[in-house]
């Protein structure tokens, strides 16, 4: 196994304190938004096998079957198909959706054919892959995920008492679910900027006042008021009011599949995603919003946010998703417990988020879970991580929390 040296990305929405507190480092005063763990070309982790630090992406490229295993290469090609992150949101991220595989392949091919530079600001598709995501809260975590039922969205908008919103309320009450959501989102995102900006401001003032009064929608109104504070006049604030407001507790998760509009509003979490950069934005951003393409990708299906809780599988707490490119699970180790053997068929990234977890390479002829001394192996503190190549047998022990990211083959 290889200890990872990882890059922290300083996006403007990042928290200035959450990652330093987890990592035990001094705050710099600048936002620290994401720590990337994996082989994504944008910021690959680094390992050192005795000849100095080298990119994990380069190590995998040099010997994909040795690092990933034949089964993983056969299923996903000669690359690590997932990216693990620590994500620390100090302010809201953009409202966005991700395409499915077919939409991504078609969109990427079309933009390549039209000669749009890969780094152009108006480019939608950076690659031909889908980008499902899973976020697990480490602290209380606020987000938006999926459409509310139209009647619920109508109640929320009507409660603001803003006359400009009445046409949207009427559509949400009168039209079939999919038609209602599509028509209102299209109207909001296509409206003339000056007119919609005034509506957003009036809605924000009302939301702030209603949040202060309390009531069944107080938390949601407060969240929308915060969005309007960060993005004044942005039509994405009204689009956000069509979505479920979610407050995750530590250990709870959201799975964000293709076409599901979502946004992270604040908190610290572990995020796992397929290796892709494809994002279509709905608002809450100064970046490009391609409304026609967005409407092609969005799934206009209402329902609750689908909060996930881990399922115990023989002591491994698994976050079940319908995705093969990644699988996330969690272990809580306890002092004095026998070392736990991890499956070795697939490549793994192991991340400690609390306490101290000790890892050791199992002896070739030893029984699974056997150890040969409390001082053997490698100790991980919060924020520390390792890459374990396929076929390498590892046991874990200690007193802490460990997340395991791998694939399904």
Buried (B, 14 or more C-beta within 10 A) or exposed (E): BBBBEBBBBEBEBBBBBBBBBBBEEEEEEEBBBBBBBBBBEEBBBBBEEEEEEBBBBEBBEEEBBBBBBBBBBEBBEEBBBBBBBBBBBBBBBBBBBBBBBEBBBBBBEEBEEEEBEEEEEEBBBBBBBBBBBBBBBBBEBBBBBBBBBBEBBBBBBBBBEBEBBEEBBBBBBEBEBBEBBBBBBBBBBEBEEEEBBEBBBBBBBBBBEBBEEEEEBBBBBBBBBBBBEEBEBBBBBBBBBBBBBBBBEBBBBBBBBBBBBBBBBBBBBBBBBBBBBBBBBBBBBEEEBBBEBBBBBBBBEBEEBBBBEBEEEEEBBBBBBEBEBBBBBBBBBEEEEEBBBBEBBBBBBBBBBBBBBBBBBBEEEBEEBBBEEEEBBBBBBBBBBBBBBBBBBBBBBBBBBBBBBBBEB
